[in-house]
Amino acid sequence: MSILSVEKVKLNARAKDKTEAIRMAGRLLVDAGHVPPEYVDKMLEREALSSTYMGGSLAIPHGTNEAKPLVRSTGMSILVFPDGVPFGDGETAKLVVGIAAVGDDHLDILTNVAMICSDEDSFEAILAADSPEALIRIFEGGMQP
């Protein structure tokens, strides 16, 4: 099973708040078979402990450590919110990357996502992607400098 696929990418997403955005990210992971529905509640628990808003319009919601046994396979979902979604403390996320990871896979995923999104050109290309396939190419290193 692929970590990222077109079924787990949603462009032009809309949510009223971070709870709805996290539920959307989690639902894509559930629908893809990476996690059971209970994992989404663990993502919301994790958010209540400490915000997964990383700055720069990026949020990376994921489950609590206690949710690890629920993860069937490593996967990520990506939602682009062109109008942004409030993430608390006056912060707005335009890119929400949901993660479910087996073992320590989350460390590699977090590092890779942070590296890709810290590059301004890559981040702008992600927000401007006109198809899930184009967005996936950026995340898979298909974007040439």
Backbone as JSON Lines, residues from 0, in Angstrom:
{"i":0,"aa":"M","n":[0.84,-1.18,0.0],"ca":[0.0,0.0,0.0],"c":[0.88,1.25,0.0]}
{"i":1,"aa":"S","n":[0.55,2.16,-0.85],"ca":[1.34,3.39,-0.99],"c":[1.1,4.35,0.17]}
{"i":2,"aa":"I","n":[2.17,5.0,0.6],"ca":[2.06,5.99,1.67],"c":[1.17,7.14,1.22]}
{"i":3,"aa":"L","n":[1.3,7.55,-0.05],"ca":[0.51,8.65,-0.59],"c":[-0.05,8.24,-1.94]}
{"i":4,"aa":"S","n":[-1.35,8.47,-2.13],"ca":[-2.0,8.15,-3.4],"c":[-3.1,9.18,-3.65]}
{"i":5,"aa":"V","n":[-3.6,9.21,-4.89],"ca":[-4.59,10.23,-5.27],"c":[-5.83,10.18,-4.39]}
{"i":6,"aa":"E","n":[-6.18,9.0,-3.88],"ca":[-7.36,8.88,-3.02],"c":[-7.18,9.61,-1.69]}
{"i":7,"aa":"K","n":[-5.94,9.89,-1.34],"ca":[-5.65,10.53,-0.05],"c":[-5.26,11.99,-0.2]}
{"i":8,"aa":"V","n":[-5.57,12.57,-1.37],"ca":[-5.29,13.99,-1.63],"c":[-6.6,14.7,-1.92]}
{"i":9,"aa":"K","n":[-6.82,15.8,-1.24],"ca":[-8.02,16.6,-1.5],"c":[-7.6,18.05,-1.73]}
{"i":10,"aa":"L","n":[-7.82,18.52,-2.94],"ca":[-7.54,19.91,-3.29],"c":[-8.8,20.73,-3.03]}
{"i":11,"aa":"N","n":[-8.64,22.02,-2.84],"ca":[-9.78,22.92,-2.66],"c":[-10.69,22.49,-1.52]}
{"i":12,"aa":"A","n":[-10.08,22.02,-0.42],"ca":[-10.85,21.6,0.74],"c":[-11.38,22.81,1.5]}
{"i":13,"aa":"R","n":[-12.45,22.61,2.24],"ca":[-13.02,23.66,3.07],"c":[-13.41,23.05,4.41]}
{"i":14,"aa":"A","n":[-13.08,23.75,5.48],"ca":[-13.46,23.32,6.82],"c":[-13.68,24.56,7.67]}
{"i":15,"aa":"K","n":[-14.59,24.47,8.62],"ca":[-14.9,25.64,9.46],"c":[-13.86,25.83,10.56]}
{"i":16,"aa":"D","n":[-13.2,24.72,10.97],"ca":[-12.2,24.82,12.03],"c":[-11.23,23.65,11.96]}
{"i":17,"aa":"K","n":[-10.24,23.67,12.86],"ca":[-9.21,22.63,12.82],"c":[-9.77,21.26,13.15]}
{"i":18,"aa":"T","n":[-10.8,21.18,13.99],"ca":[-11.4,19.87,14.31],"c":[-11.94,19.23,13.04]}
{"i":19,"aa":"E","n":[-12.67,20.0,12.26],"ca":[-13.23,19.48,11.01],"c":[-12.1,19.11,10.03]}
{"i":20,"aa":"A","n":[-11.07,19.94,9.96],"ca":[-9.93,19.67,9.06],"c":[-9.22,18.38,9.46]}
{"i":21,"aa":"I","n":[-9.02,18.19,10.77],"ca":[-8.34,16.97,11.25],"c":[-9.21,15.75,10.98]}
{"i":22,"aa":"R","n":[-10.52,15.88,11.18],"ca":[-11.42,14.76,10.88],"c":[-11.35,14.4,9.39]}
{"i":23,"aa":"M","n":[-11.27,15.4,8.53],"ca":[-11.17,15.15,7.09],"c":[-9.88,14.4,6.75]}
{"i":24,"aa":"A","n":[-8.76,14.87,7.34],"ca":[-7.47,14.22,7.1],"c":[-7.49,12.78,7.6]}
{"i":25,"aa":"G","n":[-8.07,12.58,8.78],"ca":[-8.18,11.25,9.35],"c":[-9.07,10.33,8.54]}
{"i":26,"aa":"R","n":[-10.19,10.87,8.04],"ca":[-11.14,10.07,7.26],"c":[-10.46,9.52,6.01]}
{"i":27,"aa":"L","n":[-9.6,10.31,5.37],"ca":[-8.88,9.82,4.18],"c":[-7.98,8.65,4.56]}
{"i":28,"aa":"L","n":[-7.36,8.71,5.74],"ca":[-6.5,7.6,6.19],"c":[-7.33,6.37,6.52]}
{"i":29,"aa":"V","n":[-8.51,6.58,7.11],"ca":[-9.42,5.47,7.42],"c":[-9.9,4.82,6.12]}
{"i":30,"aa":"D","n":[-10.38,5.66,5.19],"ca":[-10.92,5.14,3.92],"c":[-9.87,4.35,3.13]}
{"i":31,"aa":"A","n":[-8.61,4.71,3.3],"ca":[-7.52,4.02,2.58],"c":[-7.09,2.75,3.31]}
{"i":32,"aa":"G","n":[-7.63,2.52,4.5],"ca":[-7.31,1.29,5.23],"c":[-6.08,1.34,6.11]}
{"i":33,"aa":"H","n":[-5.49,2.52,6.27],"ca":[-4.29,2.64,7.11],"c":[-4.62,2.51,8.6]}
{"i":34,"aa":"V","n":[-5.81,3.0,8.97],"ca":[-6.2,3.03,10.38],"c":[-7.7,2.78,10.52]}
{"i":35,"aa":"P","n":[-8.14,2.35,11.72],"ca":[-9.57,2.23,11.98],"c":[-10.13,3.62,12.37]}
{"i":36,"aa":"P","n":[-11.44,3.78,12.37],"ca":[-12.04,5.08,12.7],"c":[-11.61,5.65,14.05]}
{"i":37,"aa":"E","n":[-11.31,4.81,15.03],"ca":[-10.91,5.3,16.35],"c":[-9.64,6.15,16.28]}
{"i":38,"aa":"Y","n":[-8.82,5.92,15.28],"ca":[-7.57,6.68,15.15],"c":[-7.85,8.18,15.0]}
{"i":39,"aa":"V","n":[-8.95,8.52,14.34],"ca":[-9.28,9.94,14.15],"c":[-9.48,10.62,15.51]}
{"i":40,"aa":"D","n":[-10.13,9.92,16.45],"ca":[-10.3,10.47,17.8],"c":[-8.94,10.69,18.46]}
{"i":41,"aa":"K","n":[-7.99,9.81,18.19],"ca":[-6.65,9.94,18.76],"c":[-5.9,11.13,18.13]}
{"i":42,"aa":"M","n":[-6.21,11.43,16.88],"ca":[-5.63,12.61,16.23],"c":[-6.15,13.88,16.94]}
{"i":43,"aa":"L","n":[-7.43,13.87,17.27],"ca":[-8.01,15.03,17.97],"c":[-7.48,15.13,19.4]}
{"i":44,"aa":"E","n":[-7.27,13.97,20.05],"ca":[-6.65,13.97,21.39],"c":[-5.26,14.58,21.33]}
{"i":45,"aa":"R","n":[-4.49,14.2,20.31],"ca":[-3.13,14.71,20.14],"c":[-3.15,16.23,19.96]}
{"i":46,"aa":"E","n":[-4.1,16.71,19.18],"ca":[-4.23,18.15,18.93],"c":[-4.55,18.89,20.23]}
{"i":47,"aa":"A","n":[-5.36,18.27,21.09],"ca":[-5.73,18.9,22.36],"c":[-4.52,19.0,23.3]}
{"i":48,"aa":"L","n":[-3.6,18.05,23.19],"ca":[-2.39,18.06,24.02],"c":[-1.44,19.17,23.6]}
{"i":49,"aa":"S","n":[-1.25,19.29,22.29],"ca":[-0.32,20.28,21.74],"c":[-0.63,20.45,20.26]}
{"i":50,"aa":"S","n":[-0.71,21.68,19.83],"ca":[-1.08,21.95,18.44],"c":[-0.1,21.31,17.46]}
{"i":51,"aa":"T","n":[-0.66,20.77,16.38],"ca":[0.17,20.2,15.31],"c":[0.4,21.24,14.21]}
{"i":52,"aa":"Y","n":[0.03,22.49,14.49],"ca":[0.32,23.58,13.55],"c":[1.82,23.84,13.61]}
{"i":53,"aa":"M","n":[2.5,23.74,12.47],"ca":[3.96,23.83,12.42],"c":[4.46,25.23,12.07]}
{"i":54,"aa":"G","n":[3.54,26.14,11.71],"ca":[3.93,27.45,11.23],"c":[3.93,27.45,9.71]}
{"i":55,"aa":"G","n":[4.02,28.61,9.12],"ca":[4.09,28.71,7.67],"c":[2.91,28.11,6.95]}
{"i":56,"aa":"S","n":[1.71,28.17,7.54],"ca":[0.47,27.66,6.94],"c":[0.41,26.14,6.85]}
{"i":57,"aa":"L","n":[1.24,25.44,7.63],"ca":[1.31,23.97,7.59],"c":[0.9,23.37,8.93]}
{"i":58,"aa":"A","n":[0.01,22.37,8.88],"ca":[-0.34,21.59,10.07],"c":[-0.15,20.11,9.72]}
{"i":59,"aa":"I","n":[0.37,19.34,10.69],"ca":[0.61,17.91,10.46],"c":[-0.04,17.1,11.59]}
{"i":60,"aa":"P","n":[-1.37,16.96,11.53],"ca":[-2.04,16.19,12.58],"c":[-1.71,14.7,12.51]}
{"i":61,"aa":"H","n":[-1.59,14.09,13.69],"ca":[-1.31,12.66,13.8],"c":[-1.81,12.18,15.15]}
{"i":62,"aa":"G","n":[-1.83,10.89,15.34],"ca":[-2.37,10.32,16.57],"c":[-1.4,10.43,17.74]}
{"i":63,"aa":"T","n":[-1.91,10.1,18.91],"ca":[-1.1,10.05,20.12],"c":[-0.19,8.82,20.09]}
{"i":64,"aa":"N","n":[0.78,8.77,20.97],"ca":[1.63,7.58,21.06],"c":[0.8,6.34,21.4]}
{"i":65,"aa":"E","n":[-0.25,6.52,22.21],"ca":[-1.12,5.4,22.57],"c":[-1.88,4.86,21.36]}
{"i":66,"aa":"A","n":[-1.97,5.65,20.29],"ca":[-2.69,5.22,19.09],"c":[-1.86,4.34,18.18]}
{"i":67,"aa":"K","n":[-0.56,4.24,18.45],"ca":[0.35,3.47,17.58],"c":[-0.18,2.06,17.26]}
{"i":68,"aa":"P","n":[-0.67,1.3,18.26],"ca":[-1.15,-0.06,17.95],"c":[-2.32,-0.09,16.96]}
{"i":69,"aa":"L","n":[-3.01,1.02,16.79],"ca":[-4.14,1.08,15.86],"c":[-3.7,1.15,14.4]}
{"i":70,"aa":"V","n":[-2.47,1.62,14.17],"ca":[-2.0,1.85,12.8],"c":[-1.71,0.52,12.1]}
{"i":71,"aa":"R","n":[-2.41,0.3,10.99],"ca":[-2.24,-0.94,10.22],"c":[-1.09,-0.83,9.22]}
{"i":72,"aa":"S","n":[-0.92,0.37,8.66],"ca":[0.15,0.62,7.69],"c":[0.42,2.12,7.66]}
{"i":73,"aa":"T","n":[1.64,2.46,7.27],"ca":[2.04,3.87,7.21],"c":[1.37,4.56,6.02]}
{"i":74,"aa":"G","n":[0.81,5.73,6.29],"ca":[0.19,6.49,5.22],"c":[0.08,7.96,5.57]}
{"i":75,"aa":"M","n":[-0.16,8.76,4.56],"ca":[-0.4,10.18,4.8],"c":[-1.49,10.69,3.88]}
{"i":76,"aa":"S","n":[-2.23,11.67,4.38],"ca":[-3.26,12.32,3.59],"c":[-2.89,13.79,3.49]}
{"i":77,"aa":"I","n":[-3.28,14.4,2.38],"ca":[-2.94,15.81,2.17],"c":[-4.19,16.56,1.74]}
{"i":78,"aa":"L","n":[-4.46,17.63,2.47],"ca":[-5.58,18.5,2.13],"c":[-5.08,19.91,1.93]}
{"i":79,"aa":"V","n":[-5.49,20.52,0.83],"ca":[-5.13,21.9,0.53],"c":[-6.37,22.75,0.76]}
{"i":80,"aa":"F","n":[-6.24,23.74,1.65],"ca":[-7.32,24.66,1.98],"c":[-6.95,26.03,1.41]}
{"i":81,"aa":"P","n":[-7.38,26.34,0.16],"ca":[-7.0,27.62,-0.47],"c":[-7.36,28.84,0.38]}
{"i":82,"aa":"D","n":[-8.5,28.77,1.09],"ca":[-8.93,29.9,1.92],"c":[-8.39,29.78,3.34]}
{"i":83,"aa":"G","n":[-7.68,28.72,3.61],"ca":[-7.15,28.5,4.95],"c":[-8.2,27.96,5.9]}
{"i":84,"aa":"V","n":[-7.73,27.38,6.99],"ca":[-8.62,26.9,8.05],"c":[-8.0,27.35,9.38]}
{"i":85,"aa":"P","n":[-8.79,27.97,10.25],"ca":[-8.25,28.45,11.53],"c":[-7.69,27.29,12.35]}
{"i":86,"aa":"F","n":[-6.47,27.46,12.86],"ca":[-5.83,26.41,13.65],"c":[-5.5,26.89,15.06]}
{"i":87,"aa":"G","n":[-6.19,27.95,15.51],"ca":[-5.98,28.45,16.87],"c":[-4.87,29.48,16.95]}
{"i":88,"aa":"D","n":[-4.92,30.3,17.97],"ca":[-3.93,31.34,18.21],"c":[-3.73,32.25,17.0]}
{"i":89,"aa":"G","n":[-4.79,32.48,16.25],"ca":[-4.71,33.36,15.1],"c":[-4.0,32.75,13.9]}
{"i":90,"aa":"E","n":[-3.65,31.46,14.0],"ca":[-2.93,30.79,12.91],"c":[-3.91,30.19,11.91]}
{"i":91,"aa":"T","n":[-3.51,30.18,10.65],"ca":[-4.32,29.63,9.59],"c":[-3.49,28.62,8.8]}
{"i":92,"aa":"A","n":[-4.03,27.42,8.64],"ca":[-3.35,26.39,7.85],"c":[-3.95,26.34,6.45]}
{"i":93,"aa":"K","n":[-3.08,26.31,5.46],"ca":[-3.53,26.12,4.08],"c":[-3.21,24.7,3.61]}
{"i":94,"aa":"L","n":[-2.27,24.05,4.31],"ca":[-1.9,22.68,3.98],"c":[-1.98,21.85,5.25]}
{"i":95,"aa":"V","n":[-2.79,20.79,5.2],"ca":[-2.94,19.88,6.34],"c":[-2.52,18.49,5.87]}
{"i":96,"aa":"V","n":[-1.49,17.95,6.53],"ca":[-0.94,16.64,6.17],"c":[-1.21,15.7,7.34]}
{"i":97,"aa":"G","n":[-2.13,14.76,7.14],"ca":[-2.44,13.77,8.16],"c":[-1.47,12.61,8.07]}
{"i":98,"aa":"I","n":[-1.04,12.13,9.23],"ca":[-0.05,11.03,9.25],"c":[-0.51,9.9,10.16]}
{"i":99,"aa":"A","n":[-0.33,8.68,9.66],"ca":[-0.46,7.47,10.47],"c":[0.8,6.67,10.15]}
{"i":100,"aa":"A","n":[1.55,6.3,11.17],"ca":[2.84,5.66,10.9],"c":[3.09,4.47,11.81]}
{"i":101,"aa":"V","n":[3.65,3.43,11.21],"ca":[4.07,2.25,11.94],"c":[5.47,2.51,12.5]}
{"i":102,"aa":"G","n":[5.7,2.08,13.73],"ca":[7.04,2.22,14.33],"c":[7.51,3.65,14.34]}
{"i":103,"aa":"D","n":[8.73,3.86,13.86],"ca":[9.31,5.21,13.83],"c":[9.18,5.88,12.46]}
{"i":104,"aa":"D","n":[8.34,5.32,11.57],"ca":[8.16,5.91,10.24],"c":[7.76,7.38,10.31]}
{"i":105,"aa":"H","n":[7.04,7.77,11.38],"ca":[6.56,9.15,11.46],"c":[7.71,10.15,11.49]}
{"i":106,"aa":"L","n":[8.85,9.75,12.04],"ca":[9.99,10.66,12.1],"c":[10.49,10.99,10.69]}
{"i":107,"aa":"D","n":[10.61,9.98,9.85],"ca":[11.04,10.2,8.46],"c":[10.01,11.04,7.7]}
{"i":108,"aa":"I","n":[8.73,10.72,7.9],"ca":[7.68,11.45,7.19],"c":[7.68,12.92,7.62]}
{"i":109,"aa":"L","n":[7.71,13.15,8.94],"ca":[7.72,14.53,9.44],"c":[8.91,15.31,8.89]}
{"i":110,"aa":"T","n":[10.08,14.68,8.88],"ca":[11.28,15.33,8.35],"c":[11.11,15.67,6.87]}
{"i":111,"aa":"N","n":[10.64,14.7,6.09],"ca":[10.47,14.91,4.65],"c":[9.43,16.0,4.35]}
{"i":112,"aa":"V","n":[8.3,15.95,5.05],"ca":[7.26,16.96,4.84],"c":[7.79,18.34,5.21]}
{"i":113,"aa":"A","n":[8.48,18.43,6.34],"ca":[9.02,19.72,6.77],"c":[10.03,20.25,5.75]}
{"i":114,"aa":"M","n":[10.89,19.38,5.23],"ca":[11.89,19.8,4.24],"c":[11.21,20.31,2.96]}
{"i":115,"aa":"I","n":[10.25,19.57,2.47],"ca":[9.55,19.96,1.24],"c":[8.82,21.29,1.45]}
{"i":116,"aa":"C","n":[8.13,21.4,2.57],"ca":[7.3,22.58,2.81],"c":[8.1,23.8,3.24]}
{"i":117,"aa":"S","n":[9.32,23.6,3.7],"ca":[10.14,24.76,4.08],"c":[10.72,25.44,2.85]}
{"i":118,"aa":"D","n":[10.71,24.75,1.71],"ca":[11.14,25.36,0.46],"c":[9.96,26.14,-0.1]}
{"i":119,"aa":"E","n":[10.11,27.47,-0.15],"ca":[9.0,28.33,-0.55],"c":[8.43,27.98,-1.92]}
{"i":120,"aa":"D","n":[9.3,27.69,-2.89],"ca":[8.83,27.35,-4.24],"c":[8.01,26.06,-4.22]}
{"i":121,"aa":"S","n":[8.5,25.07,-3.48],"ca":[7.77,23.8,-3.38],"c":[6.42,24.01,-2.71]}
{"i":122,"aa":"F","n":[6.42,24.79,-1.63],"ca":[5.17,25.03,-0.9],"c":[4.16,25.74,-1.79]}
{"i":123,"aa":"E","n":[4.6,26.75,-2.51],"ca":[3.7,27.47,-3.43],"c":[3.18,26.53,-4.52]}
{"i":124,"aa":"A","n":[4.05,25.65,-5.01],"ca":[3.64,24.69,-6.05],"c":[2.6,23.72,-5.5]}
{"i":125,"aa":"I","n":[2.77,23.31,-4.24],"ca":[1.79,22.41,-3.61],"c":[0.43,23.1,-3.54]}
{"i":126,"aa":"L","n":[0.41,24.35,-3.07],"ca":[-0.85,25.08,-2.94],"c":[-1.49,25.34,-4.3]}
{"i":127,"aa":"A","n":[-0.67,25.44,-5.34],"ca":[-1.18,25.75,-6.68],"c":[-1.44,24.49,-7.51]}
{"i":128,"aa":"A","n":[-1.15,23.31,-6.98],"ca":[-1.31,22.07,-7.76],"c":[-2.74,21.97,-8.3]}
{"i":129,"aa":"D","n":[-2.84,21.59,-9.57],"ca":[-4.16,21.52,-10.19],"c":[-4.72,20.11,-10.25]}
{"i":130,"aa":"S","n":[-3.98,19.14,-9.7],"ca":[-4.47,17.77,-9.65],"c":[-3.76,17.04,-8.51]}
{"i":131,"aa":"P","n":[-4.4,16.0,-7.97],"ca":[-3.72,15.19,-6.95],"c":[-2.4,14.62,-7.46]}
{"i":132,"aa":"E","n":[-2.36,14.23,-8.71],"ca":[-1.13,13.67,-9.29],"c":[0.0,14.68,-9.27]}
{"i":133,"aa":"A","n":[-0.31,15.93,-9.61],"ca":[0.72,16.99,-9.62],"c":[1.24,17.22,-8.2]}
{"i":134,"aa":"L","n":[0.35,17.21,-7.23],"ca":[0.76,17.4,-5.84],"c":[1.65,16.24,-5.38]}
{"i":135,"aa":"I","n":[1.26,15.03,-5.72],"ca":[2.05,13.85,-5.33],"c":[3.45,13.91,-5.94]}
{"i":136,"aa":"R","n":[3.54,14.36,-7.19],"ca":[4.86,14.47,-7.84],"c":[5.79,15.39,-7.05]}
{"i":137,"aa":"I","n":[5.24,16.46,-6.5],"ca":[6.06,17.38,-5.7],"c":[6.56,16.64,-4.46]}
{"i":138,"aa":"F","n":[5.67,15.93,-3.78],"ca":[6.05,15.22,-2.56],"c":[7.02,14.05,-2.86]}
{"i":139,"aa":"E","n":[6.93,13.5,-4.03],"ca":[7.82,12.39,-4.39],"c":[9.1,12.88,-5.05]}
{"i":140,"aa":"G","n":[9.33,14.19,-5.01],"ca":[10.57,14.74,-5.55],"c":[10.54,14.95,-7.04]}
{"i":141,"aa":"G","n":[9.34,14.96,-7.62],"ca":[9.23,15.13,-9.05],"c":[9.36,16.56,-9.52]}
{"i":142,"aa":"M","n":[9.42,17.5,-8.57],"ca":[9.55,18.9,-8.97],"c":[11.02,19.23,-9.16]}
{"i":143,"aa":"Q","n":[11.33,19.72,-10.3],"ca":[12.72,20.08,-10.61],"c":[12.98,21.53,-10.23]}
{"i":144,"aa":"P","n":[14.15,21.82,-9.67],"ca":[14.46,23.21,-9.28],"c":[14.55,24.13,-10.48]}
